Amino acid sequence: MKQYSVHKPGATVTSAAAGTGAVPQPTRGRVQRKVSPAATEAGPVLSDRIAGTQGTGNTMDDTTRTFMENRMQADFSQVRIHTGSDAAQMSRQLGALAFTLGSDVYFNEGAYDPGSETGKHLLAHELAHTLQQGTDQVRRFESPEHQDLGDSALGELLDFLGTGPGNDWADRYKINGAEVRAGIENDAFYRGKKLRMANGSMLSIGEIISLMGDFYKTPMQLYQAPGAEIEGVLAIINKERRHQISAGGAAVAYNKVTGGRYTALAEKNEEHFSPVNAGEWERLHNAALDMARQSKGAESEAFDQALFTDAAAGHFLTDAFAAGHLLNRTKVLNSIHVYTAQHEVRAQNPLLQPYLLITASKQEQFILKLIHDHFNRIGFDTANDKGMTWKTYGDDNLSKSEETRHIAALAVFTSRQQLFRAKKGAAVNNKEVLDLLPNAATLEQATQQAIDYIPIAATQVENLIYRNRDASALAVGSLMAPLVRANLNALGDPGLQNQLEWQRSFNEQQGLPPPLINQFSFDLPHFLE
């Protein structure tokens, strides 16, 4: 059953979808005033009209979208705004100023006015509903994205090199396009070959890349992992790919299936950031080259071990292409430490201040995470030592950059091809791969921009806590997690913040004391589910 988030002056309700005849219920986890249920019921005809218009609206103009994305720390590229006569008529039928379904936001006549303060508040409120309905995923450049760069992106590169623009691209950067195409077509892994693990499980190159680093510390630890654990992690990765689980929910699930190892590795992740990621790739790649030189027979177990180790190295190689990993983690964390020593990090929503105090020891990591997410979302202009220039992204924004997919796939493929050459006794040069990675000048610029962004990121810590409330079990344990999650659902809702601002203003005008704030209220029925 679809749910419509309907906004009226001073209230938000959820309306049942077509044909249910259900009475709309207040949106869970929110403080609201009551409205007439009959006014918000979406009958079959109206629901069909709404469904028929989904995805057909306009994107926000760049100024408005940038403003909202920076303040709400979310990607609104998929949001569609509906402001025409149809949207106004449907809004009137629902008795609403605006309503939201999925990533589509519909406004009554004159209600969409992002240039005014009232319009900004209304738009922010509706955008919050798009996040609550599941469009916002806070993810790192890992799991599905890593897997794609190891598997499907290779086919995309093959197709690209078979086009006119692809030939021009290869010629421009002195890449032997015909040789690369022939190599891919003859590559057993492109044709579906997988590598066998100690437990008998078979993994693709992309699956090995996605599992290494985030779930297993060393290639051998991954190689010897229990089959049930591997299957459990891959199942969660597939849920992430299909957006069937939130980022916080995935973190809890990953941690459970790995017995806590996922969180432990995440706390010590310097090798995922530049320039350390390139060094970690080179260390493991060199080990794989040594194995290849010592192996006998292309199908030998020893050579498969070399291929497995190189695939594991590919995790750090692909990390180097993520915008959020271009920065020098140590330098940025040091700057964050200096900033937080001089500036108290406070919540703009006072209701969430207790959670900032509870998580004070994690604030520097939170700010780093926010910078990382910001870079991944908006992208970063990048160059490498082959003269290539492009804009790279991260997280689930990989689709925004064909260049990143092509160049990263070429790097992973070239790394693997070097093993076959080394096995035959031919000389190989790691520079062939390293020249494809973002260069030192790019990393320096990214690090400086990350440091410059620290003050803005520090104002968004509460948003990160709110968005990742599904992961509360990692911080407070499974018994307290439902209470904390329900509490955050209630306290972090923009509608509640707007109501408090209105109440403060009213009390001030009437000469009354500021309103009391109940900082630990939550929706009991939701908590008990």
N, C-alpha and C positions, 0 to 999 in steps of 0.2 A: 504494500500500500504506500503510494507516494505521499509525502508530507509537504505542505506549502507553509513557509514561514511568512505570516501576514503581519504587516506593521500598520497600526493605527496610532493616532496621537496618544502617547502615554501607554501603549500596550502592544504586545506581540502575542499572537496565538498561532497554533498549528492547525491547519484544516485538513480533514480527511480527503483522500483522492476519490476519483470518479466512482460513482455507483455504490459506495459503501453505506451511505445514509448515516454515517457515524457522526456523533456530536464532537466537534473540535475540542481538543484538550489543550491546556496551557503547555507551552514548550517546556520540556524538562529542564531542571537546573536553573530556572530563571525566576526573578521576582517580577510579577506582572500585576496589572489591574485587570479586573474582569471586563469582558466585552460580550455583546450579544452573540451567542453561538450561531443563530440563524443567519447573521449577516456575513459569516465567514465560511459557510458551507459551499464546497465546490461540487456542483452536480455533474452528471455525465457529460453534458454538452460543453460546459465550461472547461472541464478537465481535458476533454479531447482537443479543444481549441488551444489550451495552454501547451499540451504535449506536441501539437502540430507546429508550434512556434519555437520550441527549444532549439538552441544553437543558431538561430537566425538573427539574433540581435547584433549590435555593434560592440566592438571592444571600446574600452575607455580611452580617451585621448591620453597622449603620453604624459602630459603634466599631471593629470588627475591620477593616473595609474601609478606613476612614480611616487607621488605624494602618499597614496594609500599603502603601497607596498613597503615603503621605507618605515612607515609608522606601525603597520600591522605585521611586518616581517613575514609576508606571504607572497606567493606568486599568483597574480590575478590575470595572467595572460589568457586563461581559458574562460574568464567571466564574460558574459554577453549581457549588454544593457538594452532593455526594450523601453522606448519612450513614445512610440507612435500612438495613433488613435486606438488600435487594437489593445495595446497594453493599458491605456487609460480606461477603456471600457471594461476590460477584465478586472482591473483594480477596483473600479466602481462596483462591479458585481460582488466583489469580495469585501466591499466597504473599507478599502485599504488605501493608504498613501502609497504603499509599495508592498510587493511580496516577492519571495524567492523560491525557486525550485531548482535544486542542483546548482549549476553554475550560471543559471539564467535569473536576472533580476528585472522585475517589471515595475514601472513607475506610473502613477496616476498623472494626469495632466499638470504640468508645471512643477511636479515634485522632484524631478531630477535637476538639481541646481548645485553642482559641486563647487561653484564659485562663491557660494554663500556659506556662512557658518552652519545654518540650519540644514542646508543641503548636504554639507560634509558629514554632519552627524548622522543624517538619515542614510547616506550612502555607506558610511562605515558600519552602521548597524546591519544593513543588508549584506555587505561583504562578509561580516562575521558569520552570517548564516550560511554562506557558501562554504566556509571553512568547517562549520559544525556539521554540514551535510556531507562532508567527506572529500572535498576536493583538495584540501591542503595536506600534503605529506611532507613531514620533516625528515629527510633522509640524507645520508651521506652519499658520495659517489662510490657506491659499493653494490653488492648483491646483484640485482638485475642489470645494472649498468656495466659493472665489471664483466659479467657473463656475456653481455652483448658484444663488448669490445673484443672478447676472445673468440666468439662464435659467429653470430650473424653479420657483424660488421665486415668480416672478411669477404663474404659474398657481395656486400654492397661495394667494397673496394674493387672487386673483380668487374662488376657491372660498370662502375664509373670509368675504369681504365679502358673499357671498350667503347666509350663515347668520344666524340670530338673534343669537348671540354676536358675530358679525362686525359686524352692524349696530349693536349696543350699543357695541362697541369704537369704531367710527367716530364715533358720536354723542358718546361720552364725551370724545373728544379733538378734537372739532370738525373731523372729516374728512368731506368730501362723498363718502360711500361710493358712491352711485349714479354720480357723475361719474367717480370713480376706476375703477369697474367698466367703465363704458362706454369709458373711455380705454384700458384694457387690452384689451378685446375688439376695439377698432379698431386696436390697435397692430400694425404690420406685423411687428415683431420677435417679438412674442408668437405671431404666426401663422407664424413660421419664416423671416422675412427674414434674410439675412446681408449683411455688408459686404465689398466686394471690396478686396483688398490690391493693391499694385503688381505683385506677381508673378502675380496672377490668382486666388490662393487666396480662398476665401470663409470668413469667420469669423462666429460668432454673437456677440452682446453678451457673453455669459458667457465665451466663449473669449478675447475681447480683454481682459476684466477679469483673467482668470487669467494671461495672458501678460505683461501690462504690469507693470513694477516689479521683479518677481523675475527676469525673463529679458531685458527690454529697458528701457533707461534712459528713453527718450523715446517718445512716440507715433509720431514719424516713423521712429525706428529699428525699431519693430515693423512699421509700415506697409511699409517697404522690405525687410524680412527675407526671406531665401531661403525658397522654399516647402518645400524638403526639411528645413530646420532647424525650421520651424514644425510640420511633420508629425511630426518626431522628438520634439519637446517634448510635443506633444499625445498621442502614443502612450505616453509615460512617464506623463503625467498619468492616462491611462486605466488603466494598470497600477496606479498608486497607488489609484485609485478601487476597483479590484477586489481590492486587497490582494495583488497578484501580485509586488510588489517591496518590499523593506524601505526605510525612510526613508534609511538610509545608502546603499543601492544606488541609490536614485532620485537622490540628490545627486550621486553619481559619474556616473550616466548623463546627468543634466542638464548637468553641467559639460563632459562630453565632447561632447555634441551642440551646445553653444553655444560651444565653443572656449575655455572657462575663464571666460566672462563671468558665468555663474551665481554662481560663488564670489566674483568681484570685486564684484558688486552686493550680495551678502549681507553683505560686510564693511562696507558703507557704506549702512546701511538706516534711518537716522534718520527719513526721511519716511514710514516704515511705522508709526511709533509716534505716539501722541497727545502733544501737540495738533498736531504737524507734519502728520500725515496729512490732517486737515481742511483745513489751509492749502494742501497740495499739490492736493487735490481742487479747491478753490476757484480756484487759479491756472489749472489746466487747464480747468476748467469755464468760467471767464471767457473764455479763449481760444476755446473752442468757441462760446460765445455770440456773440463778435465775428464768427467765421466764418459763423454762422447769419444774422446781420443783413446780412452782405455778400453772401450767396448769392442766386441767382436761380433759382426753381423748386424745388419740394419734392423732385424727383428729380435735382437737379443734382449734379455731382461735388463741387462746393464744399460743398454741404450734407451730403453723405455724409462728407466730411472732418470737418465739425463733429461729426457723430454718432460718427465713429470716435474723435475726440479726447475726447469726453465719455465714451465707453465706457472708454477708457484711464484717464480720471480716476476711473472707478468702482472701480478697484483700491484706491485710497487711501480712497475713501468706504467700501468694505466692510471695509477694515482697521480702520476706526474702531469697528466693532462687535465685534471680537474681544477677548475678555477679556484676553489676553496683550499686547494693543497699547494698552490703556487707560493704561498707565503712561508717565510722562515718562522716556524712555530716557536723556537726558543726566543728569538728577538721580539716577536709580537707578545708572547707571554710576559717577558721582562717589562715591556712597556705597559702592559695591562696592570702588572703588579705596582708599578710606579703610579699609574693613574688612580687605582683604587685606594692607594695609601693616602692620596691627596684629596680624593673626592668620594664622599659616601654614595653608595649605590642605593637609590630609593625607588620605590614603586610609584608610578604616576597614579595608579589605582590604590588608594590607601588600604583597601580591603586585602590586597595581596602582600602588604608589607611583612606580615608575620612569616610568610613563606620565603621572603628574601633573607630574613634573619635566620630561619631554620637552615637554609642552604648557603649560608655565608661562606663556608669553607670551599664551596664549589663555584663561587661567583666568577673567579678568573677564568675557569674552564668554560663557564656559560658564555662569557663575553667572547672568548675565542670561537666557540661554536656559532654564535650569532654572526661573527665576522665571516667565518667559513661559509655559513648558509647564504649570507648576503652576496658574497662573490659568486657562489655557485648559481644563484638565481639571476643576477644581472649580467654575469659574464665578465670576462677580462680580455682586453686586447693583447694578443700573444705573438711572439716571433720565435723562430728557432735558428740554428746556425746553418741551415740549408737555405735561408732567405725566405722561408714561408711566413706569412703573416695571416692571422685569423683571430676570431673571437671564440674563446673556449668557455664552456659552462661546466656545471656539475650537478649532482643529485639526479632527479628525474628530468633535468633540462637537457639531457644529452641529445634529444631530437632537434634542439635548436641549432646545432652546429654539425653540418655534414663534414666540414673540414676536420673537426676533432675526431669523428668516427673514422674517416679515411686515414688520417695520419697515425692515430693510435693503433688501428688495425695493421697498418704497414709496419709499425714498430714491433708489435707482437709477432707478426709473421717473419720479419727479418731476423729477430732474435732466435726464433726456432730454426730458420734456414741455416743459421750459422752453425748449429749443432751438426747438421748433415755434412757441411763442408769440413768442419773440424774432424769429424770421424774419418774422412778420407785423407786427412793429413794436410789439408789446405790451411793457409793462414787466414785468420779472421781479425777484424778490428772492431772493438765495441763502439768506436766513434760513429760507425755506420748507423747504429741505433741511437746513440746519444744525441747526434745532430738533429734528430727528429723531435726531441723533447724541447719544451720551452727553454729559452736560453737564459744566461745569467742576468742579462739586463732586464728581462721580463720578471724574473724572480725578485730582483731588487725593487723594481717599481711596485710589484704586488705587495711586498712586505711594507713599503712605505705607505701605500694607500691603506693597508690594513691597520697600521698604527694610527693614521689620521682618522680612521673610522671608529676608533675605540670609544670616544665620548658618545657617539650616537648609539653604538651597540650597548653601552652601559645603561641606556634608558629603556632597553627592550628586554631586559632579563626577565621581568615579570611575564612578558608574552611567551618567552621560551618555556617557562615553568608551566604556564597555562596550556600551551599547545601540547606539551608532553605529559599531561596529567595521567594519561593511560600507563605511563611508566612509573607511577608513584610507588609501586611495590618494590622497585629497586632501591628506593631511598628509605622507605618506612616499614617495609615488610608486608607480607600478604594479608595480615590481619587488619592493619590500619589502612591499607591501600584503598579499599572501597570508600571509607569515610573521607580520606583526603581527596580522592577523585571527585566525589559528590560535592564536597565543599568547594573545590576549584571550579567545578561546573557552574555553581551558583555565583561565586564571587567574581569570576572573570568575565561574565557576560557583559557586553557593551551596553545592553539595555539597562542593567542595574546601575552602571556607572553614570549613564545619562540621567537616570532618575535621581541619583544622589546629587548630581550637579544642580539639577532643577530645584531640589529640596534645599540645598545650601543657599542658592540664590534667593529663594522665597523667604527663608528664615532671616537672611541678612536684610532684605527689604522691610520685613515686618518687625525688625529689632529683636528677633528671637535668637536663642543660643543655637550653635551648629547642631545638626541632627546627630543622634547617636548612631554609631556604626556597629552592627552585629558582625564581627569578623569571622565567626565560625558557624554561620547558618548554612544549611544544606537541604536539598529536597529529600525528605525521608522516604517517600515511596520509591524513588529512584535508587536510593542507597540500599533499600531492602531487597531489590530485585536480585 
